């Protein structure tokens, strides 16, 4: 994985984590592990 790809993946993960923090107040808003994998592209 090149530097650019690594940075893009890191930015995407940070964005997901920030969104997860926003949903922390509303436990019903959490997505499943399978949905997270789809978002991340795993």
Buried (B, 14 or more C-beta within 10 A) or exposed (E): EEEEEEEEEEEEEEEBEEEEEEEEEEEEEEBEEEEEEEBEEE
